[in-house]
Structures are given as C-alpha cells and as structure tokens.
Amino acid sequence: MVEVFKTDVVNCNDAQKLIDQLHENFNGYLANFDLEDCDLILRIECSTSLINAKSIIQFLKERGFHAEVLPDNLEPNFATFQNLRVSEQ
C-alpha cells in the first residue's frame, strides 16, 4: 500500500527528521519526501498493512506541519472520449 500526501515541509533537514521519526513511530512504514515536487510530497509505503492517513496527518500537525492526502486520479476522463466514434460496418 502506498499513500501520498501534500505537505508544507520545505527544508531538507526537517524532512529527514520527520522521516526518522516516522520510521521510529510507525512500524513497517517506509517514508520519503520529494521536496522538488510542487506539492512537497510525502510518500509512505507499507507492505504489511493499510496506512493510517489520519495518524500521519496528526503526527505532522503535532510537529508543526500540514499534510493532506493527495487523491488518486485513476478515474477515466470521459471528456477525452467525446470525439471517439464507432465506425459503422
């Protein structure tokens, strides 16, 4: 399972401290930041259980940071299919 969060973490030192603390407090979670992404991404992976997003958000909040889950954009965009036509045979 992978969960992706938008954050306000901008400093590499803060990111590394948070990663260390996340690994200490959430057994089995693997965390990393992508501070070059416009959403300052925190990505958490866990192969043994579901990721508790509310706990992660609260964890960051207690340390002075904001986080929110980025939604999956896996739904098809039906507007792209408007111009497709089935050819008649």
Residue pairs with C-beta under 8 A, 6 or more apart in sequence:
1 45
1 46
1 47
1 49
1 50
1 51
2 43
2 44
2 45
2 51
3 43
3 44
3 51
3 53
3 56
3 69
4 41
4 42
4 43
4 44
4 69
4 70
5 41
5 42
5 43
5 44
5 53
5 56
5 57
5 60
5 67
5 68
5 69
5 70
6 39
6 40
6 41
6 67
6 68
6 69
6 70
7 33
7 39
7 40
7 41
7 42
7 60
7 65
7 66
7 67
8 40
8 65
8 66
8 67
9 15
9 18
9 33
9 35
9 40
9 42
9 60
9 65
10 35
10 40
12 35
14 65
15 33
15 35
18 31
18 33
18 42
18 60
18 63
18 65
19 31
19 32
19 33
21 59
21 63
22 29
22 31
22 44
22 56
22 59
23 29
23 30
23 31
25 59
26 44
26 46
26 52
26 55
26 56
26 59
28 46
28 47
28 48
28 49
29 44
29 45
29 46
29 51
30 44
30 45
30 46
31 42
31 43
31 44
31 45
32 42
32 43
33 40
33 41
33 42
33 43
34 40
34 41
34 43
35 41
39 70
41 70
42 56
42 60
42 67
44 51
44 56
53 69
56 67
57 67
57 68
57 69
60 66
60 67
61 67
